[in-house]
Amino acid sequence: MKLSSIFAGGAIALLLTSSAFAQTLLTGADTSEILNAARGYGAATLTTQSNGDPQITGKIGGIAYQVYFRNCTNNADCEDLNFYLGFLDLKPTLEVINDWNYNKRFSRAYIDQDNDACIEMDLDMVKGVTAEYLDSQFGLWAMVVGQFAEHVGYN
């Protein structure tokens, strides 16, 4: 009796584990699903980079950003996403940028060649991610955009 209970419990655990692995994983080839995730946080369109790779141009809270699809094969099957925001003509001090990088996680800020404030975040898509995880990353990006805009004095 005890042995059959152990096997039954193990079978249930195996089924629960199998169903968790049965979720569909999205990769960098799933541009329409990634675009839909972006649209959950504001206006977004799918465009093409100068090299032919996909790109999303969107707005969160009225602030324009881009998601660049990187490490693509034949302009598809991209390995990662690069979330990018640059504030043209907003030139914070290096101390402001360093303060962000010291106190924040999950993104990196810098001053570009024109001394404009920029911030980036990356998402590895090689092994795939669930739709829920992708949505959480766009949620994180939305938070980063809002906090960084405030941090560098964007109005």
N, C-alpha and C positions, 0 to 999 in steps of 0.2 A: 504494500500500500504506500509506504513512504517513498519507495523508488519510483513508482509511477507518478507521484506528486512532483518529485524532483524533475523528471523528464517533462511533465506538462508545464512546469514553471519555466524550464529552459526553452521549450518550444515557443511559449508566449514571448519570452524575452527576445528570441531570435526573430520572430515575426515583427515585433515592434522595431527592432534594429533594422530589419530589412526594409520596412516601410519608410523609415527615415532616410535610407539611402536611395529609395526609389524616386525621390524628388528630382524634377528636371533641373539640370544645371545650365545656366546661361554662360556663354563665352563671348569673347569679343566679336564673334561673327553674328551675334544676335542684335544687330543694330536697332531694329524696330522695338524690341523689348527694352533696350537701354534707353531709347528715346522716350518711350512711354513712362519709364521710371523718372526721367528728367522732367517730363510734363506734370508729374505729380507735385512738383515744387514751383511751377511757373511755366511761362511760355518757353518753348524749345523747338528748334527745327534741326533737321539732319542736313548737313551740307558736306562739302568735300574739301579737303586740304589741297594745297597746290600740288602735292605729290600724288593725289588721287585717293588717299586714305580717308575714311569717314571722319566727320567732326560734328559735334553737336554745339550749336550756339543757343544759349538760353539766357533767361533772366530770373533771378531770385530777388524778390523784394525790390524790383526795379533796377537791379544791378546786373549788368551783362557779364557773362562768363563763357568759357569754352570748355568742352571736353574733347581732347584729342585722342584718337585711337592710335596706339603706338605698336611698333614691332609687328606690322601686318605683312601677310603673304598675299601678293597680288591684289592689294587694296581691300583685303578681307581677312578673315581669320586672325584678328588682331589679338596680341597677347596681353595688352594692358591698356588701361585708360589713364589719361593725365588730365585732371581737373585743373583749370587755370583761370586766374583773374588778375588783370593788370589795370591799375588806375592811372590813366594818362594824365600827366600834369599834376599828379599828387605826389609830392616829393618829401616823404618823412625823413627824419634823421636816421642814421645808422643805429643810434641808441633805441629808437622806437621799434625798428625791425628786430634788433637783437633782443629786446624785451619780449616781443611776441614769441620768438623762437625759444627763449629761455623758459617762458611760462606756459606755453601751449604745446599740445601734442597733436599728432595725426596730420600736420601740414607743415610746410616750410615757407617762410617769407623771405623776400630779398628785394634789393634795389637793382633794377635793370640798367642797361647801358645808358638810358636817358634819365637815370635817377628816379624813375617812377616806382611806386609801390606795387609789388607783385606777390602772389601767393599761389601755391600749387599743392596738390594732393594726388597720390597715385593709388590705383587699384589693380592688383594682379588678377587676370582673368584666365590664366593658362589652364588650370584644372577646373574652371567653372565656379560659379557662385549661384546660390539660390536667388529667386526673385526677392525674397524677404531681405536677404543680405544686401543685395544691390540697392533696394529701397533704403535700407539703413545707412548705406554709404552716401546716397544722395541727401538724406536727412543730416548726416554729419557735415557734408559739404555746405548745405544751407546754413547750418549753424556757424561754420567757419567763415562763410561769406559775410554774414551779419556782424559777427564779432570783429573780424578784421576791418571791415568798413568803419566801424566805430573806433577801433584802436588807432587807425591812421588818420582819423578826422574827416572821413568822407561824409558829405551832407547830401 
